[in-house]
Every structure is written in structure tokens, then in C-alpha cells.
Amino acid sequence: MRTVLTTGAILFATASIAGCSAVSDLLDSGGAQRDEETNEVTEEGTDSVFEISVGDCLLEPDGEEVSDVTVVPCDEPHDYEFFHEFDLPEGEWPGNEAVWEQANAGCEAEFENFAGIAFQDSATLWYNNFTPTEGTWGDGDRLVQCLIYEASDEQGQEIVQVTGTLAGAAR
């Protein structure tokens, strides 16, 4: 099970979207088609949250717990773009709050490099994180996946679909 954390410009609030790899391992969910040379998504499909790649564009998952996400070509309307990933340090499970803080710090640190504007200065761009849960941590999962998105409200809750990449969007 993985968790997605939502970050706000002033208030950092947690959203509850989670993914379970065990379910997706049992199901053939019709993965996204990719260009063999670039690995870019060329045709929409469903992939495990553990199989998405930096650069993938995603639709908003349904429900609070998810095992798979719909991946679409970035030139089609989408909700999120996977812009950065990193591993949390090895060791004992640090707890939900520590994972949340480390994930937000790591994603925020890379936000400006990707978006072309500091997170605090952006009027419309926000980020979420797929993070390990205590259960996946025990299986060796330390991966944080950073997702950028655009929102129409001041709390980052009203996601606006975009077409194309948000790389360098600087808004």
C-alpha cells in the first residue's frame, strides 16, 4: 500500500489516496503503451503505482485507496505529471508524519527545477506525493514519487486538467 500526500502553499494537508501493489500484481490491468525508444506513453492504459515513470501523466484516481492509476500521453488532458522521485533513508519505519515531512521537503526542493518557479511563488501549481506506507516499508519500499498539478483554488483542492507538460510552466 502506498499513500499520496497533498501539499498546500500555506497549509500542508494530507489527502488520502493509497495504492496496493499486491492487488495489481494479481490483475493484468492493460498497461499504458509506450514508445520503445523514449518510454513516453503513446496510448492510455492502467499501470501499477509502482510501475509509473518520471515524465508520466496521470488521471485522478477514483476513491481513497488505489492500486493502479490511469496513465495517458501528456499531450492529452491529464490531472498529474510525475516530475521527480527519490528514496527515503534506510532504517526503521519513521512514522507517517516523518515520511510526510521528508516527502514534502524532497518534492518541494525539486519543484522549482521542474516548474520554473518556487512552490511558494506559484499561483496555481501544486504537488502531491506517492509515499511508502508502514506495510510497504517493511518490504523495502523507500520510494517517493512527486506529482505536479494545477488547481483553480487557493488550497490546491480543485484540480484543473492540463494538456502538455508543466515543465517550465512558471505560473
C-alpha positions in Angstrom: 0.0 0.0 0.0 1.3 3.5 -0.9 0.0 6.8 0.1 -0.4 10.1 -1.7 0.1 13.3 0.3 -1.3 16.6 -0.8 0.7 19.8 -0.2 -0.7 23.3 0.1 1.1 26.6 -0.3 0.5 27.7 3.3 -1.2 24.8 4.9 0.2 21.3 4.3 -2.8 19.0 4.3 -2.9 15.2 3.8 -5.1 13.7 1.1 -5.8 10.0 1.3 -5.1 8.1 -1.9 -3.3 4.9 -1.4 -2.1 2.1 -3.7 -1.6 -1.6 -3.1 0.8 -3.5 -5.2 -0.5 -6.9 -4.2 -3.8 -6.3 -6.0 -2.2 -5.0 -9.1 0.3 -7.9 -9.2 -2.7 -10.3 -9.4 -4.5 -8.4 -12.2 -3.5 -7.7 -15.8 -4.7 -4.2 -16.0 -3.9 -3.3 -19.6 -0.8 -1.1 -19.1 -0.1 2.1 -21.0 1.5 1.6 -24.4 5.0 3.2 -24.6 7.4 4.3 -27.3 10.2 1.7 -27.2 13.0 4.3 -27.6 11.8 7.2 -25.4 9.5 5.2 -23.0 6.9 8.0 -23.4 3.3 6.9 -23.1 1.7 6.7 -26.6 -1.7 5.2 -25.6 -3.7 5.4 -22.4 -3.6 2.4 -20.0 -3.7 1.4 -16.4 -0.4 0.8 -14.6 0.5 -0.1 -11.0 1.6 2.9 -8.9 4.9 1.1 -8.6 5.4 0.9 -12.4 4.9 4.6 -13.4 7.9 6.5 -14.6 9.1 10.1 -14.2 7.5 12.1 -17.1 4.2 10.1 -17.0 0.9 12.0 -17.0 -1.9 10.6 -14.9 -5.6 10.9 -14.4 -7.1 11.5 -10.9 -7.6 8.0 -9.3 -11.1 7.2 -8.0 -11.6 6.6 -4.3 -9.3 6.9 -1.4 -7.4 3.6 -2.0 -6.0 2.7 -5.3 -3.6 0.1 -6.6 -3.4 1.4 -10.2 -3.5 4.7 -12.0 -4.6 5.6 -15.5 -1.6 6.9 -17.4 -2.2 9.0 -20.6 0.0 10.7 -23.2 0.9 14.1 -21.9 -0.5 15.8 -24.9 -3.9 14.6 -23.8 -5.8 16.2 -20.8 -4.5 14.9 -17.5 -4.5 15.8 -13.8 -1.0 15.0 -12.6 2.5 14.8 -14.1 5.2 12.6 -12.3 8.2 15.0 -12.1 10.7 13.6 -9.6 11.4 10.6 -7.5 13.8 9.8 -4.6 14.4 7.3 -1.9 13.9 7.9 1.8 16.8 6.8 4.1 17.1 3.2 5.2 16.2 2.3 8.8 13.2 1.5 10.9 9.8 2.9 9.9 10.0 6.6 10.9 6.2 7.1 11.2 3.6 8.7 9.0 4.5 12.3 10.0 8.2 11.9 9.3 7.6 10.3 5.9 5.2 13.1 5.1 7.7 15.8 6.1 10.6 14.1 4.2 8.5 13.6 1.1 7.3 17.2 1.1 10.7 18.6 1.6 12.2 16.4 -1.2 9.4 17.3 -3.7 9.4 21.0 -2.8 13.2 21.1 -3.3 12.8 19.9 -6.9 9.6 21.8 -7.7 11.3 24.9 -8.9 13.8 22.9 -11.0 10.9 21.4 -12.8 8.2 24.1 -12.8 10.5 27.1 -13.3 9.0 28.8 -10.2 9.4 28.3 -6.5 6.4 26.5 -5.0 5.8 29.4 -2.6 5.6 31.8 -5.6 3.3 29.7 -7.7 -0.3 30.9 -8.0 -1.7 27.7 -9.5 0.8 24.9 -9.4 0.8 22.3 -6.5 2.3 18.9 -5.8 1.3 15.5 -4.3 3.5 12.6 -3.3 3.1 8.8 -3.6 4.9 7.6 -0.5 5.7 4.3 1.3 3.3 3.1 4.0 4.4 1.2 7.1 3.5 -2.1 5.3 5.5 -1.4 2.1 8.4 0.0 4.2 8.7 -3.5 5.7 9.1 -4.8 2.1 11.9 -2.4 1.4 9.9 0.4 -0.2 11.5 3.8 0.3 10.4 5.5 -2.9 8.7 8.9 -3.0 7.1 9.9 -6.3 6.4 13.6 -6.8 3.4 14.7 -8.8 2.8 18.2 -10.0 -0.7 19.5 -10.9 -2.6 22.7 -11.5 -5.5 23.9 -9.2 -8.1 26.7 -9.5 -8.5 27.4 -5.8 -6.1 28.8 -3.2 -5.9 25.5 -1.2 -4.9 23.3 -4.2 -8.0 21.1 -3.9 -9.8 21.9 -7.3 -7.6 20.2 -9.9 -7.6 21.6 -13.4 -6.8 19.2 -16.2 -3.9 20.4 -18.4 -2.6 19.3 -21.8 1.1 19.1 -22.3 3.9 19.2 -19.7 4.1 21.6 -16.7 7.9 21.6 -17.1 8.9 25.3 -17.1 5.3 26.5 -16.7 6.3 29.1 -14.2 2.9 30.1 -13.1 
